[in-house]
Amino acid sequence: MIVGNASNSGVYERLVSETMSSLQTQQLNGKIALVTGASSGIGAASAVALAAAGAHVLIHYNTQADEAQKVLEQVRAAGSDGEIVQADLVSWEGTQVLCRYAEGRKIDILVNNAGSLVQRTRVLEFTHELWEKVMMLNLTSAFFLSQAVLRGMSERKSGVIINMSSVAARFGGGLGALAYSSAKAAVSTMTKGLTKEFAPQGVRVNCISPGTVDTGYHRSFSTQEGLDGVRAATPIGRLGTAEEIADLVVFLSSDQATFIHGQVIEINGGFFMA
Ligand SMILES: NC(=O)c1ccc[n+]([C@@H]2O[C@H](COP(=O)([O-])OP(=O)(O)OC[C@H]3O[C@@H](n4cnc5c(N)ncnc54)[C@H](OP(=O)(O)O)[C@@H]3O)[C@@H](O)[C@H]2O)c1
């Protein structure tokens, strides 16, 4: 407990704030972070937040080259640097392109963030091709990308992998999101399996499970009515922001999280409480 008069408690607060901001700007200095799906939403906010914490950021995108370029500019404005890499993770060929890119670099932090529902489809309309696409993008690419960085991480006895799941994994998703929510549940489980094999090698693997976050994802896949329903069912009465998820990405990447392994962290304003 800090005891003091008004003036010296002000000094204390300033010291704490200066120490915190210096921690935030220095804690990932010298680290290289690869963020998949960093051209928009949670991935873009994570790329910028990691850069603000000192990391050099490799910005992956699929279709939005201009947005990825803007994220690179924000990374530079945050005082760091990075580069851009394109790959379509819905295909095995595209996944291999990114895996080869990752193998050629000393990646300290991998954020497996790229993901999408792809197409809202009821069970009886599902084709094998669509099922494969959803699994490839949300699960298989994250597994093989993890494999690509894990060799180097285990040799160096150091590394962080953060997977992006979803609250949909906890309840089967909305109608038409069965494959997506199943893939996300597997991403959560994969996090635990990777931890068992690689925590002894010095690699920390965790998973973030966001509730509804206000990003382009919902402009493609949700209705206004659906989003209003989520707001009403959320104790804090609003959707999340990409920046709130990005703060958790930075924390889990940092040495402040060294005892956190194999966890699926729900972040949803109280919408779902595990
Ligand atoms: N928003 C939410 O409420 C919410 C909730 C739970 C979980 N999540 C998860 O959080 C992650 C980020 O979601 P977000 O809301 O930020 O979505 P977003 O704004 O739609 O961004 C999705 C990102 O994934 C990339 N991507 C999509 N399809 C791809 C493909 N075929 N190959 C490679 N990259 C691809 C996109 O790249 P391009 O745009 O360049 O094509 C984009 O950078 C996803 O895994 C999502 O499932 C989101």
The ligand as an SDF file (V2000), in Angstrom:
LIG
                    3D

 48 52  0  0  0  0  0  0  0  0999 V2000
  -14.8780  -10.1610  -35.2030 N   0  0  0  0  0  0  0  0  0  0  0  0
  -15.3290  -11.0390  -34.3320 C   0  0  0  0  0  0  0  0  0  0  0  0
  -16.3840  -10.8460  -33.7030 O   0  0  0  0  0  0  0  0  0  0  0  0
  -14.5760  -12.2970  -34.0530 C   0  0  0  0  0  0  0  0  0  0  0  0
  -15.0130  -13.0900  -32.9920 C   0  0  0  0  0  0  0  0  0  0  0  0
  -14.3500  -14.2550  -32.6970 C   0  0  0  0  0  0  0  0  0  0  0  0
  -13.2460  -14.6260  -33.4420 C   0  0  0  0  0  0  0  0  0  0  0  0
  -12.8330  -13.8540  -34.4710 N   0  0  0  0  0  0  0  0  0  0  0  0
  -11.6660  -14.3100  -35.2330 C   0  0  0  0  0  0  0  0  0  0  0  0
  -10.6900  -13.2960  -35.2160 O   0  0  0  0  0  0  0  0  0  0  0  0
   -9.9080  -13.3610  -36.4120 C   0  0  0  0  0  0  0  0  0  0  0  0
   -9.8970  -11.9940  -37.0800 C   0  0  0  0  0  0  0  0  0  0  0  0
  -11.2320  -11.6400  -37.3820 O   0  0  0  0  0  0  0  0  0  0  0  0
  -11.6590  -10.1470  -37.7430 P   0  0  0  0  0  0  0  0  0  0  0  0
  -12.9480   -9.9110  -37.0880 O   0  0  0  0  0  0  0  0  0  0  0  0
  -10.5340   -9.2040  -37.5150 O   0  0  0  0  0  0  0  0  0  0  0  0
  -11.9700  -10.3450  -39.3050 O   0  0  0  0  0  0  0  0  0  0  0  0
  -11.6850   -9.4350  -40.5780 P   0  0  0  0  0  0  0  0  0  0  0  0
  -11.6670   -7.9890  -40.2310 O   0  0  0  0  0  0  0  0  0  0  0  0
  -12.6590   -9.9320  -41.5900 O   0  0  0  0  0  0  0  0  0  0  0  0
  -10.2020   -9.8560  -40.9980 O   0  0  0  0  0  0  0  0  0  0  0  0
   -9.9340  -11.1540  -41.4460 C   0  0  0  0  0  0  0  0  0  0  0  0
   -8.4850  -11.2520  -41.8850 C   0  0  0  0  0  0  0  0  0  0  0  0
   -8.2560  -12.6120  -42.3260 O   0  0  0  0  0  0  0  0  0  0  0  0
   -7.7430  -12.5820  -43.6430 C   0  0  0  0  0  0  0  0  0  0  0  0
   -8.2750  -13.6670  -44.4600 N   0  0  0  0  0  0  0  0  0  0  0  0
   -9.5880  -13.9200  -44.7570 C   0  0  0  0  0  0  0  0  0  0  0  0
   -9.6590  -14.9250  -45.6520 N   0  0  0  0  0  0  0  0  0  0  0  0
   -8.3710  -15.2890  -45.9220 C   0  0  0  0  0  0  0  0  0  0  0  0
   -7.7920  -16.2370  -46.7890 C   0  0  0  0  0  0  0  0  0  0  0  0
   -8.5170  -17.0020  -47.6130 N   0  0  0  0  0  0  0  0  0  0  0  0
   -6.4390  -16.3700  -46.7770 N   0  0  0  0  0  0  0  0  0  0  0  0
   -5.6870  -15.5910  -45.9890 C   0  0  0  0  0  0  0  0  0  0  0  0
   -6.1660  -14.6450  -45.1790 N   0  0  0  0  0  0  0  0  0  0  0  0
   -7.4990  -14.4960  -45.1510 C   0  0  0  0  0  0  0  0  0  0  0  0
   -8.2040  -11.2640  -44.2510 C   0  0  0  0  0  0  0  0  0  0  0  0
   -7.2960  -10.8980  -45.2960 O   0  0  0  0  0  0  0  0  0  0  0  0
   -7.7490   -9.9920  -46.5790 P   0  0  0  0  0  0  0  0  0  0  0  0
   -8.8060   -9.0630  -46.0590 O   0  0  0  0  0  0  0  0  0  0  0  0
   -6.4830   -9.3190  -47.0080 O   0  0  0  0  0  0  0  0  0  0  0  0
   -8.2780  -10.9180  -47.6340 O   0  0  0  0  0  0  0  0  0  0  0  0
   -8.1530  -10.3360  -43.0440 C   0  0  0  0  0  0  0  0  0  0  0  0
   -6.8560   -9.8250  -42.8710 O   0  0  0  0  0  0  0  0  0  0  0  0
  -10.5450  -14.4640  -37.2660 C   0  0  0  0  0  0  0  0  0  0  0  0
   -9.8440  -15.6800  -37.0670 O   0  0  0  0  0  0  0  0  0  0  0  0
  -11.9470  -14.5740  -36.7020 C   0  0  0  0  0  0  0  0  0  0  0  0
  -12.4900  -15.8580  -36.9150 O   0  0  0  0  0  0  0  0  0  0  0  0
  -13.4710  -12.7000  -34.7980 C   0  0  0  0  0  0  0  0  0  0  0  0
  1  2  1  0
  2  3  2  0
  2  4  1  0
  4  5  1  0
  4 48  2  0
  5  6  2  0
  6  7  1  0
  7  8  2  0
  8  9  1  0
  8 48  1  0
  9 10  1  0
  9 46  1  0
 10 11  1  0
 11 12  1  0
 11 44  1  0
 12 13  1  0
 13 14  1  0
 14 15  2  0
 14 16  1  0
 14 17  1  0
 17 18  1  0
 18 19  2  0
 18 20  1  0
 18 21  1  0
 21 22  1  0
 22 23  1  0
 23 24  1  0
 23 42  1  0
 24 25  1  0
 25 26  1  0
 25 36  1  0
 26 27  1  0
 26 35  1  0
 27 28  2  0
 28 29  1  0
 29 30  1  0
 29 35  2  0
 30 31  1  0
 30 32  2  0
 32 33  1  0
 33 34  2  0
 34 35  1  0
 36 37  1  0
 36 42  1  0
 37 38  1  0
 38 39  2  0
 38 40  1  0
 38 41  1  0
 42 43  1  0
 44 45  1  0
 44 46  1  0
 46 47  1  0
M  CHG  2   8   1  16  -1
M  END
$$$$
